[in-house]
Amino acid sequence: MSDILIRNALSVVTMDETRRELAGADVHLRNGVIVAVGAGLERDGVQIIDATGCVVTPGLVNTHHHLYQTLTRAVPGAQDALLFGWLQRLYPIWARFGPEEMFVSAQVGLAELALSGCTLTSDHLYLYPNGARLDDTIAAAGEVGLRFHPTRGAMSIGESDGGLPPDALVEAEADILEDCIRVIDAFHDASEGAMVRVGVAPCSPFSVSRDLMRDAALLARDKGVMLHTHLAENDEDVAYSLATFGCRPGQYAEDLGWTGPDVWHAHCVKLDGQEIDLFARSRTGVAHCPCSNCRLGSGIAPVRRMRDAGVPVGLGVDGSASNDMGSLIGEARQAMLLQRVARGADAMSAREALEIATRGGAEVLGRDDCGQIAPGKRADIAIWDMTRAVESAGSWDPAALLLAGPTRVRDLFVEGRRIVTDHRVTSFDLERALVRQRQLVRGLQDKL
């Protein structure tokens, strides 16, 4: 039995129903669950974690990632390209991946997320070259120890049929649906506190057919799992939808059964007012990826308008080939700053952005057991040391992490297990994974 007392925090930012911030407070964790929050929680026989001078928050939640891209950061020829050109540059490199590339890239990407305070992440894996399977990333998450929502992505329309991906990276639609059933049956856990939940995630409207989108929605609902895809990411995306389907992306999604509380879409930079109202009415979630949207020149998503309308919004770092980093705390700061650029300095506070990064993401992923520090919730906790972070020096408001750091956690707990200890990932051998990552990258470069 694990029994841990996080004691004497400078501030506990609970993100509970009343958004309490508790000075000098303790958090008691037992067997993966938060059992008490408050001052002076004395317990015998518990492991004490001293949080003096630290801010304690819920673990951050990442709602959109492509972990395999951790091996393809800053690729020449893709650094300054728009979305479609960026994809065309990278597809031939990704076609050389196999199971080991998927496993190692996921290990490294998950470790990077952990150091930025993330305890729960989704992943969108939509290509499976050379024997790679979703199983490879699930195995990596098991070693690192993060709570994991992998989604079985897919592409079925290759270049020869007018799509963007090379034919070598697409799959037959019957095979895609069959493998979705396999991974759901093998790995999905619907119970409270689940460490793995599987979703169904055709890549995008321009890489799969309408039939596959519709069939995927039917399959997911039959299996009781969530649905995910890219939508309305940039102007090219909207133009494609209008030219090919005769409607905007939101209408396309609604027509095929892709709205509802069991659906979340990545990006949604170009949603218009009617689409925002549709998502709000249907409780369709959005994974906001501000850094990637900036990097690819896609635009500023209307997050303020979405939240005001009642759309569930979480944050996503997106893949490291379009973000180049996987820092969820950095993503939260960027989300706050972009809304201020678009709408003024009072458009989004540091606390609201942190809320989006915690309980907002948990809501998008259907995890009402995560995203807040309250009795009965899962013991997913980030501890941020204000005393040793130079970026926090002089801060008058320690809970305003997104304004004055820190940017790396001191300690991170997932299901009550310590994944990061004193600013280092301690759940697996990260140094060994980094050595193997460098070897794999050199191998990919040598084959070009």
Salt bridges, closest charged atoms under 4 A:
ASP3 OD1 - HIS28 NE2 2.46
ASP3 OD2 - ARG30 NE 3.73
ASP16 OD2 - ARG20 NE 2.73
GLU17 OE2 - ARG359 NH2 3.05
GLU21 OE2 - ARG351 NE 2.56
GLU100 OE2 - ARG436 NE 2.58
GLU112 OE1 - ARG73 NH2 2.93
ASP135 OD2 - ARG133 NH2 3.33
ASP135 OD1 - ARG182 NH2 2.80
GLU171 OE2 - ARG152 NH1 2.88
ASP179 OD2 - ARG152 NE 3.01
ASP179 OD1 - ARG182 NE 2.63
ASP185 OD1 - LYS223 NZ 2.73
ASP211 OD1 - ARG214 NH1 3.56
GLU233 OE2 - HIS267 NE2 3.40
ASP235 OD1 - LYS270 NZ 3.48
ASP262 OD2 - ARG221 NE 2.84
ASP272 OD2 - ARG248 NE 3.03
GLU275 OE1 - ARG248 NH2 2.88
ASP308 OD1 - ARG304 NH2 3.09
ASP318 OD1 - HIS64 NE2 3.24
ASP318 OD1 - HIS66 NE2 3.35
ASP318 OD2 - HIS267 NE2 3.42
ASP324 OD2 - ARG295 NE 2.61
GLU352 OE1 - ARG304 NH1 2.74
GLU352 OE2 - ARG307 NE 2.66
GLU355 OE2 - ARG19 NH2 3.04
GLU355 OE2 - ARG307 NH2 3.74
GLU363 OE2 - ARG283 NH2 2.55
ASP369 OD1 - ARG367 NE 2.96
ASP380 OD1 - ARG147 NH2 2.84
ASP397 OD2 - ARG351 NH1 2.93
ASP411 OD2 - ARG410 NE 2.43
ASP411 OD1 - ARG418 NH1 3.33
GLU415 OE1 - ARG147 NH2 2.64
GLU415 OE2 - ARG378 NH2 2.44
ASP422 OD1 - ARG388 NH1 2.96
ASP422 OD1 - HIS423 ND1 3.28
